[in-house]
Amino acid sequence: MIQAGDGTLAATHYTLGFVTNPPPATNRVDFWYDDSGRWLKLAFHARGHDVAYVLQGSSGASALVASPSGTETGLPAPERRD
């Protein structure tokens, strides 16, 4: 369960791990999707800061970005490419 969209949603969590050069650069990215495959959240740690992109609203039209400074900025959601 995660906070995304208009409330608390059931989500499947995936973690992508990789080797970076130079270590310890970002080496893990976490993704969350709902049961229909809709993207809900992405999070990673970079340059000493936690960064998260979270679905905002029920339509999926935008994402909420938590910046290293702790402020939040609404950005358009990434375009879907089939």
N, C-alpha and C positions, 0 to 999 in steps of 0.2 A: 504494500500500500504506500503510495506517495502522494504528496500535494502537487497537483497539476491541473490545468484547465480550470474548471469552476468548483473543484472540491478535491476530496480524497479518492483516488482511483486505484483499482487493482492493477498491478504492473508486473511484467516479467523483466528481471534484471539480467543484463549481459555485461561481461567485463572483457575488454580487449587489452591484452598485455603485449608489450613489445620492447625490444632492446633499443636503447638510444645511444647516440654518440654526441657529446660526452655524457656519461652517467653523472649524476642522477637526473637528467632532464625528464620531462614527462614520459612515463613508461606504462601508464594505465589510463584507459578511458572507460567510463561506465555509461551504459545506455539503458533506458527503460522504455518498454513498449506495452500497449494494452493488448487484450486478446485478439483484436482485429488487425493488429500490426501497425497501429498508429503510434508514431513517435511521441513520447511524453517528456523525456528528460535526457540530458547528456551532462556528465560532470567529469572534471579532471583537475589535477593539481599541476600548476606550472609556475616557475619562477617564484616559489614560496607562497603562492596564493591558490586558494580553491576557487574554481570557476564552474558555474553551472548554467545551463540553458534549460528552461522549463516551459512547457506548453502553457499558454495563457489564453483563457476563454474556451468555450466549448467548440468553436468552429475550427480551431487550429490555425487561425489566421496570423498569429504572431507568437513570438517566444519572449520570455522574460530572461534577461541576462543579468547575472550577479557579477559585478566587476570586482577586481581586486580591492578597490577602495570601499567596497561594501554597498555601493549605490546600485540601483536597479534601473535598467533601461529597456524599454520596449523596442524590439526590432522585428521586421517582417520575418515570417517563418521561411526557411529555405524552400526554394521551388522544388516541386516534385517532378522527377524525371523518370519516365517509364521506359 
